Amino acid sequence: MTEADSVLVERDGPVTIVSINRPHCRNAVDGATARRLFDAFLAFDADAEASVAVFTGTGGYFCAGADLKAVASGDPNKKREIGVIIRSPRWGRAACGCPSP
């Protein structure tokens, strides 16, 4: 499996299925995978033909959370985008990457 395969996107009519595909680490999310997930959901949101998104994981796991091994090794793909606001007719308004109060 390549890093590019860490997120799979499938379509079945109006249904978009977004899967984390890192079963070797129970689908823990590293920086590159987080970016691919972000891009997959932005593409879903921009597609007028897609009406439902299903978010899942492969290999019998949903997601173990952050990939702590990647964090500990200084993941070069980890980026913090503080204060990014996404405005979407489907999502309303979501703040991404903002620190918790």
C-alpha positions as CSV (number, residue, x, y, z in Angstrom):
1,M,0.0,0.0,0.0
2,T,1.3,3.4,-0.9
3,E,0.7,6.6,1.1
4,A,-1.7,7.7,-1.7
5,D,-3.9,4.8,-0.9
6,S,-4.4,5.8,2.8
7,V,-7.9,7.2,1.9
8,L,-10.2,5.5,-0.5
9,V,-13.2,7.2,-2.1
10,E,-15.9,5.2,-3.8
11,R,-19.2,6.3,-5.4
12,D,-22.5,4.4,-5.6
13,G,-25.0,6.7,-7.2
14,P,-25.5,9.7,-4.8
15,V,-23.6,7.9,-2.0
16,T,-19.9,8.7,-1.4
17,I,-18.0,6.2,0.7
18,V,-14.8,7.6,2.3
19,S,-12.6,5.0,3.9
20,I,-9.4,5.3,6.0
21,N,-7.2,2.6,4.6
22,R,-4.3,2.1,7.1
23,P,-5.3,-1.2,8.8
24,H,-1.7,-1.9,9.7
25,C,-2.0,0.8,12.4
26,R,-5.8,0.4,13.0
27,N,-6.4,3.3,10.7
28,A,-4.6,5.8,12.9
29,V,-4.5,9.2,11.1
30,D,-1.2,10.8,10.3
31,G,-0.7,14.2,8.7
32,A,-0.9,13.0,5.1
33,T,-4.0,11.0,5.8
34,A,-5.7,13.9,7.5
35,R,-5.1,16.1,4.5
36,R,-6.5,13.4,2.1
37,L,-9.6,13.1,4.3
38,F,-10.0,16.9,4.3
39,D,-9.7,16.9,0.5
40,A,-12.1,14.0,0.1
41,F,-14.8,15.7,2.1
42,L,-14.3,19.0,0.3
43,A,-14.7,17.2,-3.0
44,F,-17.9,15.5,-1.7
45,D,-19.2,18.9,-0.6
46,A,-18.5,20.4,-4.0
47,D,-20.3,17.6,-5.9
48,A,-23.9,18.4,-6.5
49,E,-24.6,14.8,-7.5
50,A,-23.4,13.4,-4.1
51,S,-26.0,13.6,-1.3
52,V,-24.7,11.2,1.4
53,A,-21.2,10.5,2.7
54,V,-20.4,7.4,4.6
55,F,-17.1,7.6,6.6
56,T,-15.6,4.2,7.5
57,G,-12.3,2.3,8.0
58,T,-10.9,-0.8,6.4
59,G,-9.6,-4.0,7.9
60,G,-12.2,-4.2,10.6
61,Y,-11.2,-1.0,12.3
62,F,-12.7,2.5,12.2
63,C,-10.0,4.7,13.5
64,A,-7.6,4.5,16.5
65,G,-7.2,8.3,16.5
66,A,-4.0,10.2,15.8
67,D,-1.0,8.1,14.6
68,L,1.2,8.7,17.7
69,K,4.2,7.0,16.1
70,A,4.1,9.6,13.3
71,V,3.7,12.4,15.8
72,A,6.6,11.2,17.9
73,S,8.8,10.9,14.8
74,G,8.1,14.5,13.8
75,D,5.6,13.8,11.0
76,P,6.7,16.2,8.2
77,N,3.1,16.2,6.9
78,K,1.7,17.6,10.1
79,K,0.4,21.1,9.6
80,R,-1.7,23.2,11.9
81,E,-4.0,25.5,10.1
82,I,-5.2,27.7,12.9
83,G,-8.4,29.6,12.4
84,V,-9.5,28.1,9.0
85,I,-13.2,28.5,8.6
86,I,-15.1,26.3,6.2
87,R,-18.5,27.6,5.0
88,S,-20.6,24.9,3.4
89,P,-24.3,24.7,2.6
90,R,-24.2,21.1,3.9
91,W,-22.0,21.6,7.0
92,G,-23.1,25.1,8.0
93,R,-20.0,26.7,9.4
94,A,-17.2,24.6,10.8
95,A,-13.9,25.7,12.4
96,C,-11.0,23.4,11.6
97,G,-7.7,23.4,13.3
98,C,-8.7,25.8,16.0
99,P,-7.4,25.3,19.5
100,S,-10.0,24.4,22.1
101,P,-10.8,27.0,24.7
